[in-house]
Amino acid sequence: MLYNNKYRIDSSRLKKWDYRSEGIYFITICTQYMDPVFVYIDNSKMILSEIGIIVDNYWCDIPKHFQSIELDEYIVMPNHIHGIIIIPPIETLRRDIHPETIKTMFEIPQKIILNQFMSKISPKKGSISVIIRSYKSICTNAINKECNSGKFKWQTRFYDYVIRTENDLIRIRKYIKNNPAKWDTKSK
């Protein structure tokens, strides 16, 4: 083989995890070069820019395009967005996911599947990768069209964390809510 996997970058995804399966996923998506274009800070308050409003609106629209998912806590920061995406068990699909439903999701055995090579590397319909790819694409197109920039880009990858315990969920929700205060401290 010519390159023999020399230039292949390992996936940051959890090995052997089916990202279409029920679960609670913490997602972070950053702008290319960490450009702070979503929010500006005025008197220690974060205010969405025109680009930030587009990113925020399309995040809220995700369930309209992927009806099998729910959104939980999220925040648009100057150069990234944090959000929690929930893929509920098939039998509980609905718009009003309650804390008790989330609690029982931690008790349901998680599905781990082994696929063939091509199947493993291809994003699956309804998977977190497809949801994020679609979200990034619609935001990029809208930003470049509506803001006449033609230059906006996301980082190629995104960060995900599969939330497996109720304590993790509480900790990550708190992290998202407190993130603006941390940013304000960093910017001084």
N, C-alpha and C positions, 0 to 999 in steps of 0.2 A: 504494500500500500504506500502511496506517495507521502501522505502526511501522517498516517498511522495515529490518528487522534491527537497529534501534536498541538493543534490549534483549537481543539474542542474545549469549550468552557463548560464545566459541570453545572448542571441545573441547581438552583438554590431551593427547588421544591423538595418537599419531604418525600423521601424514597418510598416507593410502593404504595403511596397514598392516592386514592382516586379523588381528584379535586372536583368531581361532580357529586360526590357523596354528601349526605347530610353532615352538617358541621357548622362551626362558627369560625370565621376567618378574619383575622386582623390584617388589613392591607395598608401599605404605604406606597404611594406613587410620587416620584420626584420629577421636577423639571430637568431638562438637560443642563448640565453644568451648574445645577442648583441655582439657576437664575430666579431671584425673588420677584416674580411677576404677578402673583395672585392677590397679594395683600400689601397694603402699605400701612405704616404705623404713624398715627397722629395722636399726640398727647397720650402715649401708652395704650391706645386703642387700635385694634386691628380692623382695618376697613377694606372690604373686598374691592379690588380694581375691576375694570371692565372684564378682563380675562378671568379674574377670580369669580365673578358672578356667573360666567358661562360654565366654569368648572363646577361650581356649587350646584347650579340648576341641573346640569346633566347627571351629577351624582344622584340627586334626588329622583331623577327620571329612570334610573336603572331598573326598578321593579316594573315599570311600564313595558320594558322590552324583554325582561327576563322574569316572567311571572312566577317562577318557582322560587324566587329568592325574596328575602327581607333585608332591609337596612336597619342598622342599629346606630350607635353613636358615631359621629364623624366630625372632622374639622378641616377647613381649608386654611393652610398656613402659607407664609410668603412663597415658599418654593416646593411645597409638597402638600399632599392630602393624606390624612389618616382616616380610615373607615373600617367599620365592622360589617361584614356581609354574612348573612345567615342563609344556609340552604337547609330548610326544615325537612323532617321526615315526610315522605310522600303523604301519609295519612293526615298530616297536620297543616298542609298547605292552605294558607289563608292570609289575609292582609293584616290581621290583628294578633300577631304573635305575642303571647303573654309571658311574663317571667316564669310561671309554672311550666309552660311548654319548653322554654329554654332549659330549665332545671332538669326536666325529664330527658332532654336530648343528651345530657352527659351520662345518663344511665343506659342509653342504647348502645349496644356493641357497634363500633365503627367498622365499616367495610373496607378491607384492604384487598386490592386485586393485583394480580400479576398479569401483564399483557406481553404480547410479542414486541420486538424492538420497535417497529414503526408505530405501533399502537401507543407505546409509551411516550414517544417524542412528539406525537401529534396532539394538539389541543382538542378536547372533546366538546361537543355541543353542550352548552349549559355549564361548562366547567368555569372555575374561577379565572383561568387564563383567557378564555373566550370572552367572559364578561369584562375583564380589565382591558383586553385588546380592543373590544368594541367601544368601551368608554373612552379610552385614550384617542381612538380614531375620530369619533364624533366631536370630541372636544377640540382636537387639533384642527379639523376641518372648519369648525365654527369659529374658532379663534382667528385662524388665518384669513377667513372670509370676512367676518364681522369687524375685526380690529385692523384689517388691512395690513397685517404684519407679514404674513407669508414666511415667517421665520420661527414661529413657536414650535418647540419639540419637547417631548418627554424623554427621560432616561429610557434606554431600551428595555430594561427589566423592571420588576417591581418587587417589593418585599412582601412576603406573606408569613403568617404564623397561624397554625391551626390551634385554636383555643380548645383545650380539653377539659378544663375544670371551671367550676363556677367562680372560684377565687381568681383564676386567670382573667375571666371575663370582667369581674369587678375591678381588678387592677388595671386592665387595659382601658376600660371606660374612664377610670380616673385619670390615667395618663393622657388620654385624648382631651378630656376637659381641661386639664392643667397645662397642656402644651403651649398655649399662647403666653402664659405667665413666664414660662421657661424661655421662650423666644425673646420676650421683652428684656429679660435679664441678660441674655446672650448679646443682644444688640447694643448694650450700653458699654 
